[in-house]
Amino acid sequence: MRVCVIGTGYVGLVTGVCLAHSGHQVICVDNNEEKVKLMRSGQSPIYEPGLSELMQSSMQKGSIEFTADLAAGVDNGEKKIIAEGTPP
């Protein structure tokens, strides 16, 4: 399944990486370009043990990508997950 995850905080990024690791095609969208660049380099912007390794593995398989282009992400995903505005 092609999934678009909007928001790459603790909920969105972990969800997207786990879905990609499970075999789905995932595009994660975030409006913070610096964060997107970091994720494209295989580094997680949040602390979650093992997440960077799963990201890198999924990236090598081509099952996850990161973008700041909301329209491209939405157009690419059969299913959309909005993970924005999680209260502190």
LUMBA-848766 format. One record per residue (C-alpha): residue number from 1; x, y, z. Coordinates in steps of 0.1 Angstrom, whole numbers, padded with zeros to 4 digits, m for minus. Example, Ala and Ser with C-alpha at 12.3 -4.5 7.8 and 13.67 -1.06 7.14 Angstrom:
! LUMBA-848766
1,0123,m0045,0078
2,0137,m0011,0071
END
This chain:
! LUMBA-848766
1,0000,0000,0000
2,0012,0036,m0007
3,0009,0057,0025
4,0014,0094,0030
5,0023,0104,0066
6,0019,0141,0072
7,0040,0153,0102
8,0073,0136,0113
9,0072,0140,0150
10,0071,0112,0175
11,0039,0098,0161
12,0042,0104,0124
13,0079,0094,0119
14,0077,0062,0140
15,0044,0053,0122
16,0059,0059,0088
17,0091,0041,0094
18,0073,0011,0109
19,0049,0009,0079
20,0079,0011,0055
21,0097,m0016,0075
22,0066,m0038,0072
23,0067,m0035,0034
24,0045,m0005,0025
25,0056,0024,0003
26,0057,0054,0025
27,0062,0091,0019
28,0066,0113,0050
29,0059,0150,0047
30,0071,0178,0069
31,0071,0215,0064
32,0105,0219,0080
33,0131,0217,0052
34,0160,0212,0077
35,0142,0183,0093
36,0135,0168,0059
37,0172,0171,0049
38,0182,0154,0081
39,0158,0125,0075
40,0170,0121,0039
41,0205,0116,0053
42,0192,0087,0073
43,0192,0105,0107
44,0161,0107,0129
45,0153,0142,0143
46,0138,0126,0174
47,0152,0102,0200
48,0138,0067,0196
49,0161,0038,0200
50,0167,0019,0168
51,0147,0043,0146
52,0176,0056,0126
53,0186,0021,0117
54,0151,0012,0106
55,0150,0044,0086
56,0182,0036,0068
57,0172,0000,0061
58,0139,0012,0047
59,0156,0039,0026
60,0180,0013,0012
61,0150,m0008,0002
62,0134,0022,m0014
63,0102,0019,0008
64,0104,0053,0024
65,0111,0088,0013
66,0109,0123,0028
67,0096,0155,0014
68,0084,0190,0023
69,0061,0190,m0007
70,0026,0183,0007
71,0009,0181,m0027
72,0034,0154,m0039
73,0029,0134,m0007
74,m0008,0135,m0008
75,m0009,0127,m0045
76,0013,0097,m0039
77,m0005,0081,m0010
78,m0035,0058,m0013
79,m0040,0063,0024
80,m0031,0094,0044
81,m0022,0097,0080
82,m0022,0131,0096
83,0001,0132,0126
84,0001,0169,0133
85,m0006,0189,0164
86,0001,0164,0191
87,m0004,0182,0224
88,0026,0182,0247
END
